[in-house]
Amino acid sequence: MAGGKSDELKGRVKEAAGSLLANQKLKREGRADQAAGKVKRKLGDAVDKVRDAVAGKTRKKGKTKKKR
């Protein structure tokens, strides 16, 4: 999921900027963005696994042998 990775990157940049500028609020926001990005990424992975599992079950049902 592209949104999760971009949020993580944005968070790392914010956290680094906060450290550089000694801005605690910016550092916290960066950490929160990173955490949100990780959650989005993990959720996207879980959704993909469920979709694959459902698609696999429907594919198996469709592959029946024809009666002659």
Secondary structure, DSSP 8 states (H G I E B T S, - for coil): -HHHHHHHHHHHHHHHHHHHHT-HHHHHHHHHHHHHHHHHHHHHHHHHHHHHHHHHHHHHHH------
